[in-house]
Amino acid sequence: MKWTVVRGTLMPMSTLEESSTICSAANGSTSLCVLASGSAGNCSVVVFEHEGMRRACLIDLGVSPRRTMKLLAERGIGMHQIDDVLLTHLDSDHCYGSWGKILPRHVRVRVHGCHAHQAGHILGTDNLVPFDSGCTLESGTVVNTVRLSHDQAGVVAMRFNMHHRHGGGSLGFATDLGSVTPSLIQLFRARDGCDDGVDVLAIESNYCPRLQASSGRPYFLIQRITGGAGHLSNQEAFEAIRAIEPRHHVVLLHLSDECNNIDLVAAMHEGADYHVTITSQEQPTRWIRVAGRAARPVQQSLFAL
């Protein structure tokens, strides 16, 4: 079943008009679309528009090049418009090796320095641009990062601070994090002396502890997921959202097919004062406005797993 949550109220998807059209504004805008999210592959696209010019960056390369380019083309985006790729980490569902043979040479693959050597081995490309605490994209967007626990090599959470020509605004993006740390909260809340949270927060809500415990999975796997260096539970994600206080929209990432339930997740956010989009492995989200003069609350789709 398909749902939407509009300012905390559950509504059937049939009440909404689905569209893959990019939001636009005369003075510039920024929009996010999660193309796929889950254990079988992750990829999102952020589009920057200004005076008729459209540029984009990808977050993660965990979906095959063929499918990714098809999904992008359906949304009016070609690879020639991609300037940057940011990798959160290098698990195979976030970094698909064959991308190294496909990426145009102008695309900068931005990766944390601790991942750079392995990324070069996986992708076999010289497009890599290592960073430490952040970077500035070709669009002028400043990205601040913090490294968090996930398996052995860790994962990078990112805050995108949009250039004024793209409408300003901010996007927080955090997936595959083992725990919520003060550094993560600070990254997404405090900025320029202001305690306002990011405008849009994309954060994983991976599993329900009860379903995880009764899943029949091997003990070592359950421990890897729930032991503080794997993934966030629904409750942990919810508590992080309450601490961060995003201004407009929450995007829930990486829901487990086996150990989560969209109804449980949606019910947890009933009554919230933000829009919610629940992502899926098969169905891309609608465009989510991050910034722009024409920005206003927009009903967004929640897709069942």
C-alpha positions as CSV (number, residue, x, y, z in Angstrom):
1,M,0.0,0.0,0.0
2,K,1.2,3.6,-0.7
3,W,0.9,6.3,1.9
4,T,1.7,9.9,2.4
5,V,2.2,11.8,5.7
6,V,1.3,15.4,5.4
7,R,2.2,17.4,8.5
8,G,1.8,14.2,10.6
9,T,-1.5,13.1,9.1
10,L,-1.6,9.7,7.3
11,M,-3.4,10.0,3.9
12,P,-3.8,7.5,1.0
13,M,-1.5,7.9,-1.9
14,S,-4.5,8.0,-4.2
15,T,-5.2,11.6,-3.0
16,L,-2.0,12.8,-4.6
17,E,-0.9,13.4,-8.1
18,E,2.4,11.6,-8.8
19,S,5.0,13.4,-10.9
20,S,8.7,13.1,-11.7
21,T,8.9,16.7,-12.8
22,I,11.7,18.7,-11.1
23,C,10.6,21.6,-9.0
24,S,11.9,24.9,-10.3
25,A,12.0,28.6,-9.3
26,A,12.9,31.7,-11.2
27,N,15.6,32.6,-8.7
28,G,17.0,29.1,-8.4
29,S,16.1,26.0,-6.5
30,T,17.5,22.8,-5.1
31,S,15.6,19.4,-5.1
32,L,16.3,15.9,-3.9
33,C,15.1,12.6,-5.3
34,V,16.0,9.3,-3.7
35,L,16.3,6.9,-6.7
36,A,16.6,3.8,-4.6
37,S,17.3,3.0,-0.9
38,G,17.8,-0.4,0.7
39,S,20.2,-3.3,1.1
40,A,20.0,-4.0,-2.7
41,G,21.3,-0.6,-3.7
42,N,21.4,3.1,-2.8
43,C,21.5,6.2,-5.0
44,S,20.1,9.7,-4.6
45,V,20.3,12.8,-6.8
46,V,20.4,16.5,-5.8
47,V,19.6,18.9,-8.6
48,F,20.6,22.6,-8.6
49,E,18.7,25.0,-10.9
50,H,19.6,28.6,-11.7
51,E,18.5,30.8,-14.6
52,G,17.6,27.8,-16.7
53,M,20.8,25.9,-16.0
54,R,20.5,22.5,-14.3
55,R,23.4,20.8,-12.6
56,A,23.4,17.8,-10.3
57,C,25.3,15.6,-7.9
58,L,24.8,12.0,-6.9
59,I,24.9,10.6,-3.4
60,D,26.3,7.0,-3.6
61,L,26.6,4.7,-6.6
62,G,25.0,1.6,-5.2
63,V,22.6,1.0,-8.2
64,S,23.8,-0.4,-11.5
65,P,24.8,2.3,-14.1
66,R,22.1,1.1,-16.5
67,R,19.3,1.5,-14.0
68,T,20.6,4.7,-12.6
69,M,20.9,6.4,-16.0
70,K,17.4,5.2,-16.9
71,L,15.9,6.7,-13.7
72,L,17.9,9.9,-14.3
73,A,16.7,10.1,-17.9
74,E,13.1,9.7,-16.8
75,R,13.6,12.8,-14.7
76,G,15.2,14.8,-17.4
77,I,18.8,14.4,-16.2
78,G,21.8,13.3,-18.3
79,M,25.2,12.2,-17.1
80,H,26.6,15.4,-18.7
81,Q,24.8,17.3,-16.0
82,I,26.4,15.4,-13.1
83,D,29.3,17.3,-11.7
84,D,30.0,15.5,-8.5
85,V,29.4,12.2,-6.8
86,L,29.7,11.9,-3.0
87,L,30.2,8.5,-1.4
88,T,29.0,7.9,2.1
89,H,31.0,4.7,2.4
90,L,32.1,1.7,0.2
91,D,29.7,-1.2,1.0
92,S,28.6,-2.8,-2.3
93,D,25.1,-1.4,-1.9
94,H,26.5,2.1,-1.9
95,C,29.5,1.7,-4.3
96,Y,28.9,-0.4,-7.4
97,G,32.2,-1.3,-8.9
98,S,31.3,-1.1,-12.6
99,W,30.7,2.7,-12.2
100,G,34.4,3.3,-12.6
101,K,34.2,2.3,-16.3
102,I,31.1,4.5,-17.0
103,L,31.6,7.8,-15.2
104,P,32.5,10.7,-17.5
105,R,36.0,12.1,-16.8
106,H,34.6,15.5,-15.7
107,V,32.7,13.9,-12.8
108,R,34.5,14.3,-9.4
109,V,34.0,11.4,-7.1
110,R,34.3,12.9,-3.6
111,V,35.2,10.4,-0.9
112,H,36.5,10.6,2.6
113,G,40.3,10.3,2.9
114,C,39.9,7.1,5.0
115,H,38.0,5.5,2.1
116,A,40.1,6.8,-0.8
117,H,42.5,3.9,-1.3
118,Q,39.8,1.3,-1.2
119,A,37.6,3.4,-3.5
120,G,40.4,3.6,-6.0
121,H,40.6,-0.2,-5.9
122,I,36.9,-0.7,-6.3
123,L,36.2,1.9,-9.0
124,G,39.6,1.8,-10.8
125,T,39.2,5.5,-11.7
126,D,41.4,8.6,-11.3
127,N,38.4,10.8,-10.8
128,L,38.7,10.5,-7.0
129,V,38.8,13.7,-4.9
130,P,39.5,12.9,-1.2
131,F,38.2,15.1,1.6
132,D,38.5,15.3,5.3
133,S,35.8,17.4,7.0
134,G,34.0,18.6,3.8
135,C,34.3,20.0,0.3
136,T,32.8,22.5,-2.1
137,L,30.9,21.2,-5.1
138,E,31.0,22.6,-8.6
139,S,27.6,24.1,-7.9
140,G,29.0,26.2,-5.1
141,T,27.3,24.1,-2.5
142,V,29.4,23.7,0.7
143,V,29.3,20.2,2.2
144,N,30.3,19.7,5.8
145,T,30.8,16.1,7.0
146,V,31.4,14.0,10.1
147,R,32.6,10.4,10.2
148,L,30.6,7.9,12.2
149,S,30.8,4.2,13.1
150,H,29.7,1.6,10.6
151,D,31.4,-1.8,10.4
152,Q,35.2,-1.3,10.1
153,A,35.8,1.7,7.8
154,G,33.0,3.9,9.1
155,V,30.5,6.1,7.2
156,V,30.3,9.8,6.4
157,A,27.2,11.9,7.2
158,M,26.8,15.1,5.1
159,R,25.3,18.5,5.4
160,F,24.7,20.4,2.2
161,N,24.6,24.2,2.5
162,M,23.1,25.4,-0.7
163,H,24.5,28.5,-2.5
164,H,22.1,31.5,-2.5
165,R,21.8,31.3,-6.3
166,H,20.2,27.9,-5.8
167,G,17.7,29.2,-3.2
168,G,19.8,28.7,0.0
169,G,18.6,26.1,2.4
170,S,20.2,23.0,3.8
171,L,20.0,19.2,3.5
172,G,21.2,16.6,6.0
173,F,22.0,13.1,4.8
174,A,22.9,10.2,7.1
175,T,22.6,6.5,6.3
176,D,24.2,3.3,7.6
177,L,25.2,4.9,10.9
178,G,25.6,2.6,13.9
179,S,24.6,5.3,16.4
180,V,23.6,8.9,16.8
181,T,26.4,11.0,18.2
182,P,26.6,14.5,19.5
183,S,28.8,15.4,16.5
184,L,25.9,14.3,14.2
185,I,23.3,16.3,16.1
186,Q,25.6,19.4,16.0
187,L,26.3,19.0,12.3
188,F,22.6,19.0,11.4
189,R,21.4,21.5,14.1
190,A,24.0,24.3,14.8
191,R,25.1,26.4,11.9
192,D,26.2,30.1,11.8
193,G,25.2,30.7,15.4
194,C,21.6,29.4,14.7
195,D,20.1,26.4,16.3
196,D,17.6,25.7,13.5
197,G,17.8,22.2,12.1
198,V,18.4,21.5,8.5
199,D,15.5,22.2,6.1
200,V,15.4,18.6,4.9
201,L,16.8,15.6,6.8
202,A,17.4,12.3,5.1
203,I,18.2,9.7,7.8
204,E,18.0,5.9,7.9
205,S,15.3,4.1,9.8
206,N,16.5,0.6,9.2
207,Y,14.8,-1.9,11.5
208,C,12.2,-2.7,14.2
209,P,14.0,-4.4,17.2
210,R,11.2,-6.8,17.7
211,L,11.2,-7.9,14.1
212,Q,14.9,-8.1,14.1
213,A,15.0,-10.3,17.1
214,S,12.3,-12.7,15.6
215,S,13.8,-12.7,12.1
216,G,15.7,-16.0,12.4
217,R,18.9,-14.3,11.3
218,P,22.2,-15.6,12.7
219,Y,23.2,-14.0,16.0
220,F,26.3,-12.5,14.6
221,L,24.4,-10.6,11.9
222,I,21.8,-9.3,14.4
223,Q,24.7,-8.1,16.6
224,R,26.4,-6.4,13.6
225,I,23.2,-4.5,12.8
226,T,22.1,-3.6,16.3
227,G,25.5,-3.3,18.1
228,G,26.2,0.4,17.6
229,A,28.3,0.1,14.5
230,G,25.6,-1.1,12.0
231,H,22.3,0.6,11.5
232,L,19.7,2.7,13.3
233,S,16.4,1.3,14.6
234,N,13.2,3.2,14.0
235,Q,13.2,4.5,17.5
236,E,16.8,5.7,17.3
237,A,16.0,7.5,14.1
238,F,12.9,9.1,15.6
239,E,14.9,10.3,18.6
240,A,17.6,11.8,16.3
241,I,14.9,13.6,14.4
242,R,13.5,15.1,17.6
243,A,16.9,16.3,18.6
244,I,17.8,17.8,15.2
245,E,14.4,19.4,14.6
246,P,14.5,19.6,10.8
247,R,12.5,22.6,9.6
248,H,10.3,21.1,6.8
249,H,10.8,17.5,5.7
250,V,12.1,14.1,6.9
251,V,13.2,11.4,4.4
252,L,13.5,8.0,5.9
253,L,16.2,5.8,4.3
254,H,17.3,2.2,4.1
255,L,14.3,0.4,5.5
256,S,14.9,-3.3,5.9
257,D,12.7,-5.6,3.8
258,E,12.8,-8.4,6.4
259,C,13.0,-6.5,9.7
260,N,10.8,-3.4,9.3
261,N,7.2,-2.5,8.5
262,I,6.1,0.7,6.7
263,D,2.9,0.9,8.9
264,L,5.0,0.8,12.1
265,V,7.3,3.5,10.7
266,A,4.5,5.7,9.4
267,A,2.5,5.5,12.7
268,M,5.6,6.5,14.7
269,H,5.6,9.9,12.8
270,E,1.8,10.6,13.1
271,G,1.3,14.0,14.6
272,A,4.7,15.3,13.6
273,D,5.0,18.9,12.4
274,Y,7.1,17.9,9.4
275,H,6.4,16.2,6.1
276,V,7.7,12.6,5.9
277,T,8.8,10.6,2.9
278,I,9.6,6.9,3.3
279,T,11.9,5.6,0.6
280,S,11.9,2.2,-1.1
281,Q,14.2,-0.1,-3.0
282,E,12.0,-0.2,-6.1
283,Q,10.3,3.1,-6.4
284,P,12.0,6.5,-6.5
285,T,10.6,9.3,-4.4
286,R,8.9,12.4,-5.8
287,W,11.1,15.5,-6.0
288,I,11.5,17.0,-2.5
289,R,12.2,20.7,-2.5
290,V,15.2,21.6,-0.3
291,A,15.4,25.3,-1.2
292,G,14.1,28.0,-3.5
293,R,11.9,31.1,-3.5
294,A,8.8,29.2,-4.6
295,A,9.3,26.6,-1.9
296,R,6.2,25.7,0.1
297,P,4.9,22.6,1.9
298,V,4.5,19.9,-0.7
299,Q,2.7,16.6,-0.2
300,Q,5.2,13.8,-0.7
301,S,4.8,10.1,-1.5
302,L,5.5,7.3,0.9
303,F,6.1,4.1,-0.9
304,A,5.5,0.7,0.7
305,L,8.4,-1.8,0.6
